[in-house]
Each structure stands twice: as C-alpha cells, then as structure tokens.
Amino acid sequence: MNVQLIQAAVSGQGVALGRLPLLNDLIAQRKLVAPFKKRVVSPRSYYLFLSDASRKKPKVREFLSWPIAEANAVG
C-alpha cells in the first residue's frame, strides 16, 4: 500500500483504496471513512520464508509469531 496515497486521503486530498487491516486504526480514529459497505477479498497472499538455521533461532521464532498472530486475528 502506498503510504503517500493514504496520507493524501487522510489530509483530504482525495480517495484511496487500501487493505482494511492496515487502515482499521485510521477508520476507528475517524481520519478515514469507508464510503461503501461492500468489501472485496483479495486473491493475494503473504508468505514467510526462512532458512533451517533461522528457524532454530528463538528471536526469529518470536518475531514470526507476531505476523502469524495478526493474520489469524484478521481472518
């Protein structure tokens, strides 16, 4: 998502499309509004890749738990 595009919409300079998980806070703060009820599910996916050596490191496992928890919370 283009940060400048979202910032322009927040400052009243236009309209932007974005992903709800990344915009929910701005919507909750009423800095942005979702003008339509309809939502579209994206066909895109996110993947996490790591080496066998990285997989064994506690700090890497700890970090990876964060995006996995966020993804599970969203849906």
C-alpha positions in Angstrom: 0.0 0.0 0.0 1.3 3.4 -0.9 1.8 5.4 2.3 1.7 8.7 0.4 -1.6 7.8 -1.1 -3.1 7.1 2.3 -1.6 10.2 3.8 -3.1 12.3 0.9 -6.6 10.8 1.7 -6.1 11.5 5.4 -5.3 15.1 4.7 -8.4 15.5 2.5 -6.7 15.5 -0.9 -8.5 12.6 -2.5 -9.7 9.0 -2.3 -7.6 5.9 -1.7 -8.1 2.1 -1.8 -6.4 0.1 0.8 -6.4 -3.1 2.9 -8.6 -2.9 6.0 -6.2 -4.5 8.4 -3.8 -1.7 7.6 -6.4 1.1 7.7 -8.7 0.0 10.6 -6.9 2.3 13.1 -7.4 5.3 10.8 -11.0 4.4 10.3 -11.5 3.9 14.1 -9.9 7.4 14.7 -12.3 8.8 12.1 -9.4 10.0 10.0 -10.7 8.0 7.1 -14.1 6.7 6.3 -15.2 3.6 4.3 -17.8 5.1 2.0 -19.2 1.7 0.8 -20.5 -1.3 2.7 -19.1 -3.7 0.0 -15.8 -5.4 0.8 -13.6 -7.3 -1.7 -11.5 -10.2 -0.7 -8.0 -10.0 -2.3 -6.7 -13.0 -4.1 -3.2 -12.1 -3.0 -1.4 -14.0 -0.3 1.6 -13.4 2.0 4.3 -15.9 2.6 7.0 -16.2 5.2 10.3 -17.9 4.2 13.2 -18.7 6.4 16.2 -21.0 6.4 16.6 -24.1 8.5 19.3 -22.2 10.5 17.0 -19.2 11.1 14.1 -21.4 12.1 16.1 -22.6 15.1 16.8 -19.1 16.5 14.5 -18.1 19.4 14.4 -14.4 18.3 13.3 -15.4 14.8 10.6 -17.6 16.1 9.5 -14.9 18.4 9.3 -12.3 15.6 7.4 -14.7 13.3 4.8 -15.2 16.0 3.7 -11.6 15.5 2.6 -11.6 11.8 1.1 -15.0 12.2 -1.0 -13.8 15.2 -2.0 -10.7 13.3 -3.1 -12.8 10.3 -5.1 -15.2 12.5 -6.8 -12.2 14.2 -7.9 -10.8 10.9 -9.4 -13.8 9.5 
